[in-house]
Amino acid sequence: MTIQRRLALSFSLVLVLSLAIGLGLTYSHVLSKVRTETQAALNVGADSARHSLDVPGPVADPAEVLRGIVADFDGDRHLRARVEAPDGAVLAQSRPLAPEEAAPGWFYDLVHAAPERLELPLPPALAGVGRLILQTDSHNEVAEAWSDTRLTLTILAFFFAMVLVLAFATVKAGLAPLREIGQALNRIGSGDYSTRLAAPVAAELEPLRDGFNRMASRLEEMGHQNRALNEQILNLQEEERAELARDLHDDVAPFLFSVGADAAMIRQFLAKGESDAVGPRAEAIAEAVRHMQHHLKDVLRRLAPGALLDLGLPGAIDNLVAFWRSRQPGIAFEIEVSGDPIDPPLDAVAFRVVQESFSNAIRHGAPTTIEVTIDADDEQATILVEDDGKGFSGPAPTFGFGLTGMQERVRAVGGTLRVANRASGRGARVEARLPIRQRRPIEPSQSLEMPA
């Protein structure tokens, strides 16, 4: 069930309960009013009849006097008067006022007052004719109560209907921003990160709207970054393929050709029986194979640094330094690794930070010295790479593919990366801090049984 329907149902239940309580109070009031009015009418009528019966002396026609008293009650709304003979025959009876609109029978049965009968004593001058009786009649009072009750019920019904309509409209309007947020979340989920909530909302929903817009902006920005990274990755892959093809063509292909040529010469020497000339050719083949092996190891170091990490992070960095020293003999590398060993999952991240820092410094900074300091304790590992090259042209570096990739790797393990110029003003400084998550050792009493 939707929130809108739940709130509408709650309002309806409250109104129905209020209506029931109101009906109960109205019923109690009507009962009291009918009984009070009829009792008061009986008392007033009795006083009036007693005053009329106060005859000073003998009268010629007592029956006529009684009929006159009964006639005085014609048109009364609450009383009936009649004269009964000693044998019970009705000698005279008043005609009460008929209600303009009679109440329904069921309503009359609910609220009418039981008729009350009052027999008035006759004075001696009128004695012997019969007896004067007054009796209450609640039809008119019930009809009046029915008219009032019907009006009250009509007003209540109209009021409750208006309250329900207003409540439903208010709830619908109040939930409209939530529906818009839900639709916006669906669009975000489908990949439309340009979605924004711009419509004005209630003050209570403003933090939700602002937070949603910030989230969408961040997702859109990350989407742009991811697309740019993907494009750069594709470009880098093409560059790596081209570089690998050049390396194989320039460094491996000639030696393969020489191996083939030397092998052909060996066959010719053996065919001619010149076995003494085979040795130098075989040594040339072995030398060519050694050169190709060395070159292929360099290629593997660049393509699969994870294999180097089998030697540990210090060994992998030493191999990386050896790689660059062979190509940049004019650069001095200073490596210092201290503290506790880094967790194996963080070795690859630390290696990538050092590798990318070397690459950036050598390609863009023209340094003469590169310093690497790695220190780790129980909580975090700090990787610091500094050089004395040109540094960055501005106060803040421009994050290209390399730095962005480095930053994403560091963030993925919950770390932080700071890239800036050195305080001395010459050279760049790259500092990465990687948190080391403590792992609880498994106690001997603990088991690792798998469920059946």
C-alpha positions as CSV (number, residue, x, y, z in Angstrom):
1,M,0.0,0.0,0.0
2,T,1.3,3.4,-0.9
3,I,2.1,6.1,1.7
4,Q,-0.6,8.3,0.1
5,R,-3.3,5.6,0.6
6,R,-2.1,4.8,4.1
7,L,-2.4,8.5,5.1
8,A,-5.8,8.8,3.5
9,L,-7.0,5.7,5.3
10,S,-5.6,7.0,8.6
11,F,-7.5,10.3,8.1
12,S,-10.6,8.4,7.2
13,L,-10.4,6.3,10.3
14,V,-9.9,9.3,12.5
15,L,-12.9,11.1,10.9
16,V,-15.1,8.0,11.2
17,L,-14.1,7.7,14.8
18,S,-14.8,11.3,15.4
19,L,-18.2,10.9,13.6
20,A,-19.1,8.0,15.8
21,I,-18.2,9.9,19.0
22,G,-20.2,12.9,17.7
23,L,-23.2,10.7,17.0
24,G,-23.0,9.2,20.4
25,L,-22.9,12.6,22.1
26,T,-25.8,13.8,19.8
27,Y,-27.9,10.8,20.7
28,S,-27.3,11.4,24.4
29,H,-28.2,15.1,24.0
30,V,-31.4,14.3,22.0
31,L,-32.6,11.8,24.6
32,S,-32.1,14.2,27.4
33,K,-33.7,17.1,25.5
34,V,-36.8,15.1,24.5
35,R,-37.4,13.9,28.1
36,T,-36.7,17.4,29.6
37,E,-39.0,19.1,27.1
38,T,-41.9,16.7,27.6
39,Q,-41.5,16.7,31.4
40,A,-41.5,20.5,31.4
41,A,-44.5,20.6,29.1
42,L,-46.4,18.3,31.5
43,N,-45.6,20.4,34.5
44,V,-46.7,23.6,32.7
45,G,-49.8,22.0,31.4
46,A,-50.7,20.6,34.8
47,D,-50.4,24.1,36.4
48,S,-52.5,25.6,33.6
49,A,-55.2,22.9,34.0
50,R,-55.3,23.3,37.8
51,H,-55.8,27.0,37.4
52,S,-58.7,26.4,35.0
53,L,-60.2,23.9,37.4
54,D,-60.3,26.5,40.2
55,V,-64.1,27.1,39.9
56,P,-65.5,29.4,42.7
57,G,-68.9,27.8,43.0
58,P,-71.4,25.4,41.5
59,V,-71.7,25.3,37.7
60,A,-74.7,24.5,35.5
61,D,-72.9,22.2,33.2
62,P,-69.6,20.7,34.6
63,A,-69.0,18.6,31.5
64,E,-69.0,21.7,29.4
65,V,-66.4,23.3,31.7
66,L,-64.2,20.2,31.3
67,R,-64.6,20.2,27.5
68,G,-63.5,23.9,27.5
69,I,-60.4,23.0,29.5
70,V,-59.6,20.2,27.1
71,A,-60.1,22.5,24.2
72,D,-57.4,24.9,25.6
73,F,-54.9,22.1,24.9
74,D,-55.8,22.0,21.2
75,G,-52.6,22.6,19.1
76,D,-50.3,21.8,22.0
77,R,-46.9,20.3,20.8
78,H,-46.2,18.1,23.8
79,L,-49.5,17.3,25.6
80,R,-52.8,15.6,25.1
81,A,-55.8,16.3,27.4
82,R,-58.9,14.3,27.6
83,V,-62.0,13.8,29.9
84,E,-63.0,10.2,30.7
85,A,-66.3,9.2,32.1
86,P,-66.4,7.0,35.2
87,D,-66.9,4.0,32.9
88,G,-63.7,4.9,30.9
89,A,-65.5,6.4,27.9
90,V,-63.7,9.4,26.4
91,L,-66.0,12.4,26.7
92,A,-63.6,15.0,25.2
93,Q,-60.0,14.9,23.8
94,S,-57.7,17.6,22.6
95,R,-56.1,17.6,19.2
96,P,-52.3,18.1,19.4
97,L,-50.3,19.9,16.8
98,A,-49.1,17.6,14.0
99,P,-45.4,18.0,13.2
100,E,-44.6,19.6,9.8
101,E,-42.2,16.7,9.0
102,A,-42.5,13.6,11.0
103,A,-39.3,11.8,12.0
104,P,-38.6,8.3,10.6
105,G,-39.9,5.5,12.6
106,W,-36.5,4.1,13.5
107,F,-35.4,7.5,14.8
108,Y,-38.6,7.9,16.8
109,D,-38.1,4.5,18.3
110,L,-34.5,5.4,19.3
111,V,-35.2,8.7,21.0
112,H,-38.9,9.1,22.0
113,A,-39.9,9.5,25.6
114,A,-42.4,7.0,26.9
115,P,-45.8,8.8,27.4
116,E,-46.4,10.0,31.0
117,R,-49.9,10.1,32.3
118,L,-51.2,12.6,34.9
119,E,-54.7,12.5,36.4
120,L,-55.8,15.8,37.9
121,P,-58.2,15.8,40.8
122,L,-61.5,17.6,40.1
123,P,-63.0,20.2,42.5
124,P,-66.3,19.5,44.2
125,A,-68.2,21.7,41.7
126,L,-67.1,19.4,38.8
127,A,-67.1,16.1,40.6
128,G,-69.1,13.2,39.3
129,V,-68.5,14.0,35.6
130,G,-65.4,11.9,35.2
131,R,-61.7,12.6,35.4
132,L,-59.3,15.0,33.6
133,I,-56.1,13.3,32.2
134,L,-53.0,14.9,30.8
135,Q,-50.6,12.7,28.7
136,T,-47.2,13.6,27.1
137,D,-46.7,13.2,23.3
138,S,-43.1,13.4,22.1
139,H,-43.8,13.3,18.3
140,N,-43.2,17.0,17.8
141,E,-40.1,17.1,20.0
142,V,-38.7,14.0,18.2
143,A,-39.5,15.7,14.8
144,E,-37.6,18.8,15.9
145,A,-34.7,16.7,17.2
146,W,-34.6,14.8,13.8
147,S,-34.5,18.1,11.9
148,D,-31.6,19.3,14.1
149,T,-29.8,16.0,13.9
150,R,-30.2,15.8,10.1
151,L,-28.8,19.3,9.7
152,T,-25.9,18.5,12.0
153,L,-25.1,15.2,10.1
154,T,-25.2,17.1,6.8
155,I,-22.8,19.7,8.1
156,L,-20.5,17.0,9.5
157,A,-20.6,15.0,6.3
158,F,-19.8,18.0,4.3
159,F,-17.0,19.0,6.7
160,F,-15.5,15.5,6.7
161,A,-15.7,15.3,2.9
162,M,-13.9,18.6,2.7
163,V,-11.3,17.5,5.2
164,L,-10.7,14.3,3.3
165,V,-10.3,16.1,0.0
166,L,-8.0,18.7,1.5
167,A,-6.0,16.0,3.3
168,F,-5.7,13.9,0.2
169,A,-4.6,16.9,-1.9
170,T,-2.2,18.0,0.8
171,V,-0.7,14.5,1.1
172,K,-0.5,14.2,-2.7
173,A,1.2,17.6,-3.0
174,G,3.5,16.8,-0.1
175,L,4.6,13.4,-1.6
176,A,5.1,14.9,-5.1
177,P,8.7,15.8,-4.4
178,L,9.3,12.2,-3.2
179,R,7.9,10.9,-6.4
180,E,10.1,13.2,-8.3
181,I,13.1,12.0,-6.3
182,G,12.2,8.4,-7.0
183,Q,11.9,9.1,-10.7
184,A,15.2,10.9,-10.6
185,L,16.9,8.0,-8.8
186,N,15.5,5.6,-11.5
187,R,17.1,7.9,-14.2
188,I,20.3,7.9,-12.3
189,G,20.2,4.1,-12.0
190,S,19.7,3.9,-15.8
191,G,22.9,5.9,-16.3
192,D,21.5,9.4,-16.9
193,Y,23.8,11.3,-14.5
194,S,22.7,14.7,-15.9
195,T,19.5,14.4,-13.8
196,R,18.9,17.3,-11.3
197,L,16.2,18.3,-8.9
198,A,15.5,21.9,-9.5
199,A,11.8,22.3,-8.4
200,P,11.3,24.0,-5.0
201,V,10.5,21.6,-2.2
202,A,9.5,21.9,1.4
203,A,12.2,23.0,3.9
204,E,12.5,19.5,5.3
205,L,13.3,18.1,1.9
206,E,15.9,20.7,0.9
207,P,18.8,18.7,2.3
208,L,17.6,15.6,0.4
209,R,17.4,17.6,-2.8
210,D,20.7,19.3,-2.4
211,G,22.4,16.0,-1.4
212,F,20.9,14.3,-4.5
213,N,22.1,17.0,-6.8
214,R,25.6,16.8,-5.3
215,M,25.5,13.0,-5.7
216,A,24.4,13.3,-9.3
217,S,27.1,16.0,-10.1
218,R,29.7,13.7,-8.6
219,L,28.5,10.7,-10.5
220,E,28.4,12.8,-13.7
221,E,32.0,14.0,-13.1
222,M,33.1,10.5,-12.4
223,G,31.4,9.3,-15.5
224,H,33.3,11.9,-17.5
225,Q,36.6,10.9,-15.8
226,N,35.9,7.2,-16.5
227,R,35.2,7.9,-20.2
228,A,38.4,10.0,-20.4
229,L,40.3,7.2,-18.6
230,N,38.9,4.6,-21.0
231,E,40.0,6.7,-23.9
232,Q,43.4,7.2,-22.4
233,I,43.7,3.4,-21.7
234,L,42.8,2.6,-25.3
235,N,45.4,5.1,-26.5
236,L,48.0,3.8,-24.0
237,Q,47.3,0.2,-25.2
238,E,47.8,1.2,-28.7
239,E,51.0,3.0,-27.8
240,E,52.2,0.0,-25.8
241,R,51.4,-2.3,-28.7
242,A,53.3,0.0,-31.1
243,E,56.2,0.2,-28.7
244,L,56.3,-3.6,-28.2
245,A,56.2,-4.0,-31.9
246,R,59.1,-1.6,-32.3
247,D,61.1,-3.4,-29.6
248,L,60.5,-6.8,-31.1
249,H,61.3,-5.5,-34.6
250,D,64.4,-3.5,-33.6
251,D,65.9,-5.8,-30.9
252,V,64.6,-9.3,-31.4
253,A,64.0,-9.6,-35.2
254,P,67.6,-9.0,-36.1
255,F,68.9,-11.6,-33.7
256,L,66.3,-14.1,-35.0
257,F,67.5,-13.4,-38.5
258,S,71.1,-13.9,-37.4
259,V,70.2,-17.2,-35.6
260,G,68.6,-18.4,-38.9
261,A,71.6,-17.3,-40.9
262,D,74.0,-19.0,-38.5
263,A,72.0,-22.2,-38.5
264,A,72.1,-22.2,-42.3
265,M,75.8,-21.7,-42.2
266,I,76.2,-24.6,-39.8
267,R,74.3,-26.9,-42.1
268,Q,76.6,-25.9,-45.0
269,F,79.7,-26.4,-42.9
270,L,78.5,-29.8,-41.8
271,A,77.6,-30.8,-45.4
272,K,81.2,-29.8,-46.5
273,G,82.7,-31.6,-43.5
274,E,84.1,-28.3,-42.1
275,S,83.2,-29.1,-38.5
276,D,85.8,-26.7,-37.1
277,A,83.8,-23.7,-38.4
278,V,80.6,-24.9,-36.5
279,G,81.8,-23.8,-33.1
280,P,81.9,-20.0,-33.7
281,R,78.5,-20.1,-35.4
282,A,77.0,-22.0,-32.5
283,E,78.5,-19.5,-30.0
284,A,77.0,-16.7,-32.1
285,I,73.6,-18.4,-31.9
286,A,73.9,-18.7,-28.1
287,E,74.9,-15.1,-27.8
288,A,71.9,-14.0,-29.9
289,V,69.6,-16.1,-27.7
290,R,71.0,-14.6,-24.5
291,H,70.4,-11.1,-25.9
292,M,66.8,-12.0,-26.8
293,Q,66.2,-13.5,-23.4
294,H,67.5,-10.4,-21.7
295,H,65.4,-8.1,-23.9
296,L,62.3,-10.3,-23.3
297,K,62.8,-10.0,-19.5
298,D,62.8,-6.2,-19.8
299,V,59.6,-6.4,-21.8
300,L,58.0,-8.7,-19.2
301,R,59.1,-6.3,-16.4
302,R,57.1,-3.6,-18.1
303,L,54.1,-5.7,-19.0
304,A,53.8,-7.8,-15.9
305,P,55.2,-6.1,-12.8
306,G,53.2,-8.5,-10.6
307,A,55.7,-11.2,-11.4
308,L,58.5,-9.1,-10.0
309,L,56.5,-8.7,-6.7
310,D,57.1,-12.4,-6.1
311,L,60.6,-11.2,-5.0
312,G,59.0,-8.7,-2.6
313,L,58.5,-4.9,-2.9
314,P,62.2,-4.1,-2.4
315,G,63.3,-6.6,-5.0
316,A,60.8,-5.3,-7.5
317,I,61.9,-1.7,-6.9
318,D,65.5,-2.8,-7.3
319,N,64.7,-4.4,-10.7
320,L,62.8,-1.2,-11.7
321,V,65.8,0.9,-10.8
322,A,68.1,-1.4,-12.7
323,F,65.8,-1.1,-15.7
324,W,66.0,2.7,-15.7
325,R,69.7,2.8,-14.9
326,S,70.4,0.8,-18.0
327,R,68.6,3.5,-20.0
328,Q,69.3,6.6,-18.0
329,P,72.8,6.2,-16.6
330,G,73.0,9.9,-15.8
331,I,70.3,9.6,-13.1
332,A,71.2,8.7,-9.5
333,F,68.6,6.6,-7.7
334,E,68.6,6.5,-3.9
335,I,66.3,3.9,-2.4
336,E,65.5,3.6,1.4
337,V,63.0,0.9,2.6
338,S,62.5,0.8,6.4
339,G,59.9,-0.3,8.9
340,D,57.6,-3.3,8.8
341,P,56.9,-5.1,5.6
342,I,53.8,-3.9,3.7
343,D,50.8,-6.1,3.3
344,P,51.1,-8.1,0.1
345,P,47.8,-6.6,-1.3
346,L,49.4,-3.1,-1.0
347,D,52.7,-4.1,-2.7
348,A,51.3,-3.7,-6.1
349,V,49.9,-0.2,-5.3
350,A,53.1,0.9,-3.8
351,F,55.1,-0.4,-6.8
352,R,52.8,1.4,-9.2
353,V,53.3,4.7,-7.3
354,V,57.0,4.3,-7.6
355,Q,56.9,3.2,-11.2
356,E,54.6,6.0,-12.3
357,S,56.6,8.6,-10.3
358,F,59.8,7.4,-12.0
359,S,58.2,7.5,-15.5
360,N,56.8,11.0,-14.9
361,A,60.1,12.4,-13.5
362,I,62.2,11.0,-16.3
363,R,59.9,11.9,-19.1
364,H,59.0,15.4,-18.1
365,G,61.4,16.6,-15.3
366,A,64.9,15.8,-16.6
367,P,66.1,15.0,-13.0
368,T,69.7,14.1,-11.9
369,T,68.6,12.4,-8.7
370,I,65.5,10.5,-7.7
371,E,65.0,9.5,-4.1
372,V,62.5,6.8,-2.9
373,T,61.6,6.4,0.8
374,I,59.3,3.7,1.9
375,D,58.3,3.4,5.6
376,A,55.6,1.3,7.2
377,D,54.3,0.7,10.7
378,D,51.3,-1.0,12.2
379,E,48.8,1.5,10.8
380,Q,50.0,2.8,7.4
381,A,52.7,2.7,4.8
382,T,54.2,5.9,3.4
383,I,55.7,6.0,-0.1
384,L,57.7,9.1,-0.9
385,V,59.3,9.8,-4.3
386,E,61.2,13.1,-4.8
387,D,63.3,14.3,-7.7
388,D,65.4,17.4,-8.5
389,G,64.0,17.9,-12.0
390,K,61.9,20.7,-13.4
391,G,58.8,20.0,-11.3
392,F,55.4,21.2,-12.3
393,S,54.8,24.4,-14.2
394,G,52.0,25.6,-11.9
395,P,51.2,25.4,-8.2
396,A,48.9,22.4,-8.8
397,P,49.8,19.5,-11.1
398,T,47.6,18.6,-14.1
399,F,46.3,15.1,-13.6
400,G,46.8,13.1,-16.8
401,F,46.3,9.5,-17.2
402,G,49.3,8.4,-15.2
403,L,48.6,10.5,-12.1
404,T,44.9,9.8,-12.3
405,G,45.5,6.1,-12.5
406,M,47.8,6.4,-9.5
407,Q,45.3,8.4,-7.6
408,E,42.5,5.8,-8.3
409,R,44.7,2.9,-7.2
410,V,45.5,4.7,-3.9
411,R,41.9,5.6,-3.3
412,A,40.8,2.1,-4.0
413,V,42.7,0.9,-0.9
414,G,41.5,3.8,1.2
415,G,44.7,5.8,1.0
416,T,45.6,9.4,0.1
417,L,47.9,10.8,-2.6
418,R,49.6,14.2,-2.6
419,V,51.4,15.5,-5.7
420,A,53.2,18.8,-5.6
421,N,56.4,20.7,-6.2
422,R,59.1,20.3,-3.5
423,A,59.4,23.0,-0.9
424,S,62.8,24.0,-2.3
425,G,61.1,24.9,-5.5
426,R,63.0,22.5,-7.7
427,G,61.6,19.1,-8.5
428,A,58.4,17.2,-7.8
429,R,57.2,15.4,-4.7
430,V,54.8,12.4,-4.7
431,E,53.6,11.1,-1.3
432,A,51.2,8.2,-0.9
433,R,49.8,7.0,2.4
434,L,48.2,3.5,2.4
435,P,46.3,2.3,5.5
436,I,47.3,-1.1,6.7
437,R,44.2,-3.1,7.8
438,Q,44.9,-5.3,10.8
439,R,44.0,-8.9,10.4
440,R,43.1,-10.9,13.5
441,P,45.0,-14.1,13.7
442,I,42.9,-17.3,13.8
443,E,43.0,-18.9,17.2
444,P,43.9,-22.6,17.4
445,S,40.5,-23.2,18.9
446,Q,38.7,-21.7,15.9
447,S,37.7,-24.0,13.1
448,L,37.2,-23.3,9.4
449,E,34.8,-26.1,8.7
450,M,32.7,-25.6,5.7
451,P,28.9,-26.3,6.0
452,A,27.8,-29.6,4.6
